[in-house]
Amino acid sequence: MDIVKKVFPILGVIITIILTVTFRTIPKGKTWENYNILYVKTDTMPANTQNILRDCGIMEYVSIENQRVPIMLSRNSIEETMLKLNLSSAENRYLYDRQNYFYDSKGEYTLFYVPDSYEKQLDQAVQSLTKAGAQAGIDSTLSYMWLIPIVVLALALILTAFSKNKLFFFVTAILPCVYIFCNAFYASAISVIILLLALFMFSNIINRKGALNKIIAGNVFVIAAVIISIIAAFSVSLVSGIFYLILIAGTMCSVLAAQNLNQLRNSKYEFKPVMIRSAKRVSIYGGKTNVILPVVLVSALVIFAYFILGSFHIGGTKNKDNLLLPGKTSVADTKLPLMEDYFRWNWNVRIAPYKSLNDNGEYDENHVVFPEFVEEDGIISQRNLTMYYNQSFKQEVYDNIEQLDFYSIEAVIKQQGTDFLAGYTKAASYNVSLFSIIMMIMCFCMLLFIYFSAIIGKGGKR
């Protein structure tokens, strides 16, 4: 039983590290869901660009070269024949407008839509294209925000130096540092800063009587801050929130592991000192309130400053050319057709052979009736068929996108959702939700409350 108590905490710490590292989440600014844009300046693009992409391991991508007419028609049908005859007519303008998705706003760069599954190969592709004389880049994948985990790591080292029980704090601070390196988000950083502060407090009184009671019952603001930090972690994403809970569970295991390590170290000495004063009579800040809390607040302020700079796009994306590329916007650009345009074009192709040429003022563009001849028992008879441009028709066309025998731009647009509006936009930076911003502010306010309560109260007591 004693072995289980010693092994279980270590196993919990190891499992937490493995899960956190395996399912790490790196901040990204995305122009398109599930796709990255590789852009190549047209007048520098090598003739063997497709071969270069294949050599880099990119086997699937959507480009203007692999586009065809995006509709499924029976071979030699009347619909197919009329489409070929009227290919340059105004009714088929969609086929030409859709080509705008493959160029930047000035038409200087050719675009390739590469699935996220090939994200690791994109950097190699850019390097290979550059060596071939092309000017190329990736749309909006953000560089890893190193400053966030570095600030947290620096804070952890400073707190270790001031901790009364350095070994205990060092061991318990490992998991929060691993977490922030694997979840380098603004709100996650503030959450981890609060957790480190709580661990620092606990490390200073861990070996004293009533330590746990003082942390839980004697520091309302600290407990509230930890709870808010959990909510802040969830404000980043559901995954980040879940792993923050796993982090807290793993940290509890590391607390037990640190205690076991401390007991093992003390067992080697015949003399074992006993703390005379209880936890109530010592400072949870190790008598360094005027140093520790300002350092914690400054760390949070650095994260905020980094967030503000990022909001003004002062931070590196891989789109070093600052191009205006097709992407999701709040106002649609008429040059970039949407799914509704695709539905309407499909409708026009389907009903073209059956539209009345007589303009009698009663033509309904959403409804057509046409005769069909069928043979039954050797007798040919005529019947009327009716087609409607309605939700059922749209759904049929929408579902058929997946059946197209090429990598179509329509499939890319489909994956953006029903509310997708396309326009030309700069490479997206990492977007922070309003909820996440509010939670960051609340976390910082809790740190301020802790600071003032410690200054006004007895936090500086030794």
C-alpha positions, 0 to 999 in steps of 0.5 A: 500500500505504501508503494502505491502511494509513492508510485501513483503520484509519479504515474499521474504526473507522467500521464499528464505530461504525455497527454498535454504534449500529445494533444498540444494546441498551437495558436493559429490565424486561419483564413480558411477552415481546414485549408492553408493557402500557398501563394506563388507569384505568377510571373516567377512560378516554375513550370514544374510547380506541381512536381515540386509539390508532389516531391514535398509530399503534397498530393492533394490540393485545390488549384486553378489547373485542376478545376473543371466544370463543377456539375454532374451531367449525363454524357451527351445529354441535352443539358451538357450539349447546351452548356457547351454551346453557351459556355461564354454566355452571361448565365455561365458567368459563375464559371469565370468568377470562381477563378478569382479564388485562385488569385490575390486581389491584384491578380499577381499571385496564384493560390493553392488551397492545401488541406491542413493534413499537409501543414508540415510539408508546406514549409518545405514546399515554400523552401523548394519553390524559393530555390526554384526561383519563385516568390512564395509563402503561406497565408496566415499560419502564425509563428509560435508565440514564444514570449508567452511560455518564456514569461511564464517560465521566467516567473516560475524560476523567480518564484522558485528562487524566493520560495521557502521550500524550493524543491517542492515548488520546483517539482510542482511548477513543472506541469504548469510550465509544460502546459503553457508551452503546449498551449501558448495562448494569452488567457491560458498564460494568465491562468497558469500565472494564477496557478503558479502563485497559488503553488508558491503560497502553498510551498511556503507553508506546506510543512506547517500545521494547518497549511491546507486550511489556510490556503482554502479557508484563509484566502478567499481571493486566491480560491476565487482566482483559481476558479476564474482561471479555470473558466479563463482556460475554457474561454480559449477553447474546450480542449484547453479548458479540459487540459487545464483541469487535467493540469490541476489534477496532475499538479495535485499528483505532483504535490504528493510526489514532492511531499514523498520526495521531501520525506525521502530526503528527510529520512536520511537525517537523524535530526528532523526539524519540526516547524514550531509556528503554524501556517496561520502565523507565517506569511504565505508569500515567504515575507516577500509580498512587496517583491512577489506580487509585483513580479506576478502582476508585471508578468500578467501585464507583459502578457496583456501588452503582447496581446495588445500588440498582436491585436494591431498585427505587430507579430509575425505571420508567414504571409510576409508579403501582406497580400489581400487574399480571398477569405472569410469577411463580414461583407462579401465581395461580388468578385468571389461567388458564394454557394448561393451563386453555385446553386443558381448556376446549377439551376440555370444549367439544368433548366436551360433546355426547358425554358420557354423562349416566348416572353409572355410575362408569366415566366417564373425563374424558380419553377419550370415544367417540361414534357418527358416521353416514357415507354410503357408496354411498348407505348410511348406516352408523354408526361409533364415534370416539374422542377422547383428552385427550392431548399430541396434542390439546393440540398441535392446540389450541395450533397453532390459537391462531394461526388465531383471527380476533382478537387473543387473550390466548391468543396473548399467553400462548403467546409467554411459553413453556411454563414460564409461570406468571401472577400479579400482580406489580410492574413488573419492573426490569432483571433481572441474571443470577447469572452476570452478577453473578459476572462483575462481582465477578470483574472488580472483584477483578481491578482490586483485584489490579492495584491491589495489584500496582502498589502492592507492585511498581514501578507507581509508577516514573516 
